[in-house]
């Protein structure tokens, strides 16, 4: 079975094609194509992701990515064909007429590819961006007469840790699911989310704590902007922090670190950083080294809060492992601190491959695959059933 996966929840347009085959009660998972187009440069001038631009770029990128993915998977054969129900497809993509035209232009000139199923992110994320991917999947589903499985973006981040190192072109690209013992705690940290999730089994989740305001990645970006750094600011904060020193005059709070629950708050930390920066600017003390010192203090404050809350959950739920995933899991300082701390607990720490930290469609394929094969989630050919849900929960 060949599966097409689509991800458009924020500012990455991503498509992948995987191949599965069941034999002797086992199912393999082979990656045939894995493509991502980032929009970072486009959104940089806005200091963050601009939803209308994200939507426009997804609409522009999806068809070229589909063509390339089919070629890489050896599923592309030029041939003139007739497509039925054009009026229906045009209706599905009525708000994206250029996407409709480019899609039909491609599909009328290739043989119907051997794609058996589609998996698509339907939330959480930016609603305008999500709708592009969902409607693209619906159009393809109707043209090719194949079913769709909608996938939760955050579940994709959780299952991203299952992809093996150098997963491309391996017959068995996923780790053995039976190797994992439950329960497991997952810390999901990204530009839009900070969540602690209790995983009782694959596909069985309970959110035990999350941010009550800013996500950790959002706080990184906003403080970076205060310090004069371009978007995305998270990596730039981390680079600057490496040059910083402990400074008794540079102190930031650790919000809710002793609250006794698993909720997070980074808005107050962001505000404290703004007041500190404003005061230093007024006193004309905000030089390059002070900026490095602030970056260091900010990164330390975030890390201490994340570790305290996460390890409290690890202890309380007597878990058998810890997953850290999402875009901020690429932060080397945070991960180094967790690796040192986890040694006290004698449980494994599961991390995604560096390429899998950010948004990608392969993690969507992985989550959808597990739900379909392991949890028997039914795929359907939708009329209007699948809708984008910006605030979708696990």
C-alpha positions in Angstrom: 0.0 0.0 0.0 1.3 3.5 -0.9 0.3 6.4 1.3 0.5 10.1 0.6 0.9 12.3 3.7 0.2 16.1 3.7 1.2 18.7 6.3 0.2 22.4 6.1 -0.5 23.4 9.7 1.8 26.4 9.9 4.7 27.6 7.6 6.0 24.4 6.2 4.5 22.8 3.1 5.3 19.1 3.3 4.5 16.0 1.4 5.7 12.4 1.8 5.0 9.1 0.3 5.5 5.9 2.2 5.0 2.2 1.2 3.7 -0.4 3.6 3.5 -4.2 3.1 2.1 -6.7 5.6 3.7 -10.1 5.8 3.9 -12.8 8.6 1.9 -10.5 10.9 4.4 -7.7 10.4 4.0 -4.5 8.5 7.0 -2.6 7.0 7.2 1.2 6.6 9.4 2.4 3.8 9.9 6.1 2.9 9.7 6.7 -0.9 9.8 10.5 -0.8 10.0 13.1 2.0 9.7 16.8 0.9 9.4 20.0 2.9 9.4 23.7 1.7 9.9 26.2 4.5 8.4 29.7 4.4 10.8 31.1 7.1 12.3 33.7 4.7 8.9 34.9 3.6 7.6 35.5 7.2 10.8 36.9 8.6 9.9 40.5 7.8 6.7 40.1 9.9 8.6 38.8 12.9 6.4 35.7 12.9 4.1 33.6 10.7 1.5 35.7 8.8 -1.5 33.3 8.2 -2.7 34.8 4.9 0.8 34.5 3.5 1.2 30.9 4.8 -2.1 30.0 3.1 -1.0 31.5 -0.2 2.4 29.8 -0.2 0.8 26.4 0.6 -1.5 26.8 -2.3 1.5 27.6 -4.5 3.7 24.8 -3.3 1.4 21.8 -3.0 1.2 20.8 -6.7 5.0 21.1 -7.5 5.7 19.1 -4.3 3.2 16.4 -5.4 4.8 16.2 -8.8 8.3 15.8 -7.3 7.1 13.3 -4.7 5.5 11.1 -7.3 8.7 11.2 -9.4 10.9 10.3 -6.4 8.6 7.4 -5.6 8.6 6.2 -9.2 4.8 6.7 -9.4 4.9 9.3 -12.1 4.0 8.4 -15.7 3.0 11.0 -18.3 -0.3 10.2 -20.0 -3.3 12.2 -21.1 -6.4 11.2 -19.1 -9.9 12.5 -18.5 -10.9 13.6 -15.0 -14.5 13.2 -14.0 -16.4 15.3 -11.6 -14.4 18.5 -12.4 -17.3 20.6 -11.1 -17.1 18.9 -7.7 -13.4 19.3 -7.5 -13.7 22.9 -8.4 -16.2 23.3 -5.6 -13.9 21.7 -3.1 -11.1 24.2 -4.1 -13.4 27.1 -4.8 -11.5 29.5 -2.6 -8.2 28.5 -4.3 -8.8 28.7 -8.1 -5.1 28.8 -8.9 -4.5 25.6 -6.9 -7.5 24.0 -8.7 -6.1 24.9 -12.1 -2.5 23.7 -11.4 -3.8 20.5 -9.8 -6.0 19.6 -12.7 -3.3 20.5 -15.2 -0.9 18.1 -13.5 -3.4 15.2 -13.1 -4.8 15.4 -16.6 -1.3 14.7 -17.9 -0.2 11.8 -15.8 -1.4 8.3 -15.3 -3.4 7.8 -12.1 -0.6 7.0 -9.6 -0.7 3.9 -7.4 -1.6 5.8 -4.2 -4.0 3.9 -1.9 -4.6 6.3 0.9 -4.1 9.9 2.1 -3.2 11.1 5.6 -3.5 14.8 6.3 -3.1 17.1 9.2 -6.4 18.6 10.2 -5.3 20.4 13.4 -4.1 22.0 15.5 -2.5 24.9 13.7 -3.4 28.0 11.7 -6.9 27.4 10.3 -6.3 29.1 6.9 -3.2 26.9 6.4 -4.9 23.8 7.6 -7.8 24.2 5.2 -5.5 24.3 2.2 -4.1 20.8 3.1 -7.4 19.4 4.1 -9.1 20.5 0.9 -6.2 19.4 -1.3 -6.5 16.0 0.3 -10.3 16.0 -0.3 -9.8 16.9 -3.9 -7.2 14.1 -4.5 -9.4 11.6 -2.6 -12.3 12.3 -5.0 -10.2 12.3 -8.1 -8.4 9.1 -7.3 -11.2 7.5 -5.4 -9.1 6.7 -2.3 -9.7 7.2 1.4 -8.4 9.7 3.9 -7.3 9.5 7.5 -7.2 12.8 9.3 -4.2 13.1 11.7 -3.6 15.2 14.8 -0.5 17.3 14.3 0.6 16.9 18.0 0.3 13.1 17.7 2.6 13.4 14.7 5.2 15.1 16.9 4.9 12.3 19.5 5.3 9.6 16.9 8.2 11.4 15.2 10.6 9.7 17.6 9.8 6.4 16.0 11.7 7.1 12.8 15.1 5.5 12.7 18.3 7.3 12.0 18.9 7.4 8.2 15.3 6.4 7.7 15.3 7.1 3.9 15.1 3.9 1.8 15.1 1.5 4.7 12.7 -1.3 4.4 11.8 -0.9 8.1 12.1 2.8 8.8 10.3 2.7 12.1 11.4 1.5 15.5 9.6 -1.6 16.7 6.5 -0.4 18.5 6.6 -3.4 20.9 10.0 -2.1 22.3 8.2 0.7 24.2 6.8 0.2 27.7 4.0 2.4 28.9 3.1 4.8 30.5 5.4 7.4 28.9 5.4 11.2 29.4 5.8 13.4 26.4 6.9 17.0 26.6 5.8 18.8 23.4 7.5 22.1 22.9 7.1 24.2 19.8 6.2 27.7 18.6 2.5 27.1 19.2 2.4 24.5 22.0 3.9 23.6 25.4 2.2 20.4 26.7 2.8 17.5 29.0 1.1 14.4 27.7 0.6 11.1 29.5 0.8 8.4 26.9 -1.0 5.2 28.0 -0.4 3.4 24.7 0.0 4.4 21.1 -3.1 6.5 20.3 -4.2 6.8 23.9 -3.3 10.2 25.3 -4.1 12.5 28.2 -2.9 16.1 28.4 -1.9 16.6 32.1 -0.5 20.1 31.7 0.0 22.9 29.2 0.8 26.6 28.9 -1.9 29.0 30.1 -0.5 31.7 27.8 2.5 31.8 25.5 4.1 28.6 24.1 7.8 28.2 24.8 8.8 28.7 21.2 6.7 31.8 21.0 8.4 33.2 24.0 11.9 32.5 22.5 10.9 34.4 19.3 9.4 37.4 21.1 12.4 37.8 23.4 14.7 37.5 20.5 12.9 40.3 18.7 13.3 42.5 21.9 17.0 41.8 21.6 17.1 42.9 18.0 17.3 39.4 16.5 15.5 38.3 13.3 12.7 35.7 13.1 12.9 32.9 13.8 14.5 34.0 17.1 14.8 30.7 19.0 18.0 29.4 17.3 19.5 32.9 17.5 18.8 33.1 21.3 20.5 29.8 21.7 23.6 30.9 19.7 23.8 34.1 21.7 23.4 32.3 25.0 26.5 30.2 24.4 28.5 33.5 24.6 26.8 34.7 27.7 27.9 34.6 31.4 26.2 34.4 34.7 25.5 38.0 35.6 24.2 39.0 39.1 22.5 42.0 37.5 20.7 39.9 34.9 17.9 37.9 36.7 14.7 36.6 35.3 11.8 34.7 37.0 11.0 31.0 36.7 7.2 31.3 36.3 5.0 28.7 38.1 8.1 26.6 38.8 6.7 25.8 42.3 3.0 25.8 41.4 2.6 22.2 42.3 0.9 21.3 39.0 1.9 20.7 35.4 0.8 24.1 33.9 3.3 26.5 32.3 3.3 30.2 31.8 5.9 32.1 29.8 4.1 35.4 29.3 5.4 36.8 32.6 8.9 35.7 31.7 8.6 37.5 28.4 7.3 40.6 30.2 10.1 40.5 32.7 12.7 40.3 29.9 11.1 43.3 28.2 11.3 45.4 31.4 14.9 44.4 31.9 15.9 45.2 28.4 14.0 48.6 28.5 15.8 49.5 31.8 19.2 48.6 30.3 18.5 50.6 27.2 17.6 53.7 29.3 20.8 53.3 31.2 22.7 52.8 28.0 24.1 49.5 29.3 22.6 47.2 26.6 25.9 46.2 24.8 26.6 43.0 22.9 27.8 41.1 26.0 24.8 42.0 28.0 22.6 40.8 25.2 24.5 37.5 25.4 24.0 37.4 29.1 20.2 38.0 28.8 19.9 35.3 26.2 21.7 32.9 28.6 19.5 33.8 31.5 16.4 33.5 29.5 17.4 30.0 28.2 18.3 28.9 31.7 15.0 30.1 33.1 12.9 28.3 30.4 15.0 25.1 30.8 14.6 25.0 34.6 10.9 25.4 34.4 10.6 22.7 31.7 12.7 20.2 33.7 11.0 20.8 37.0 7.5 20.3 35.7 8.4 17.4 33.4 10.4 15.4 36.0 7.6 16.0 38.6 5.3 14.3 36.1 7.8 11.5 35.5 7.8 10.8 39.2 4.1 11.1 39.8 3.1 8.8 37.1 5.9 6.3 37.5 6.5 6.3 33.7 8.7 4.0 31.7 10.1 6.7 29.3 10.2 10.3 28.4 9.6 11.8 24.9 10.6 15.3 24.0 9.4 16.5 20.6 8.4 19.5 18.6 10.4 22.4 17.1 12.0 23.4 20.3 13.4 19.9 20.9 16.1 21.0 18.4 17.4 23.3 21.2 20.8 21.7 22.2 21.0 23.3 25.6 17.5 22.2 26.7 18.1 18.6 25.5 21.6 18.4 27.1 20.0 19.5 30.4 17.3 16.8 30.1 19.9 14.1 29.2 21.8 14.9 32.4 18.7 15.0 34.5 17.2 11.8 33.1 20.2 9.8 34.3 18.8 10.1 37.8 15.6 8.2 36.9 17.0 5.2 34.9 14.4 5.5 32.1 15.0 6.1 28.4 14.8 9.5 26.8 13.3 9.4 23.3 14.1 12.2 20.8 13.3 12.8 17.2 16.0 12.9 14.5 17.1 16.5 14.0 15.2 16.7 10.7 12.0 15.5 12.4 12.0 18.2 15.1 10.2 20.7 12.9 6.9 20.3 11.1 7.0 17.6 8.4 4.6 15.2 6.7 6.5 12.1 7.6 5.5 12.4 11.2 1.9 12.7 10.0 2.3 9.5 8.0 3.8 7.8 11.0 0.9 8.8 13.3 -1.7 7.9 10.7 0.0 4.6 10.0 -0.1 3.6 13.7 -3.7 4.6 14.0 -4.7 2.7 10.9 -2.6 -0.4 11.3 -2.4 -0.7 15.1 -5.6 1.0 16.3 -7.7 0.0 13.3 -8.8 3.6 12.5 -11.1 3.5 9.5 -10.2 5.6 6.4 -13.1 7.1 4.4 -13.7 8.9 1.2 -15.1 12.2 2.5 -17.7 14.5 1.1 -17.6 17.1 3.9 -16.6 15.1 7.0 -13.1 16.3 7.4 -12.8 19.9 8.6 -9.8 21.9 9.8 -9.7 22.4 13.5 -7.2 25.1 14.6 -7.5 24.3 18.3 -7.7 20.6 18.0 -6.8 18.7 21.2 -5.1 15.3 21.5 
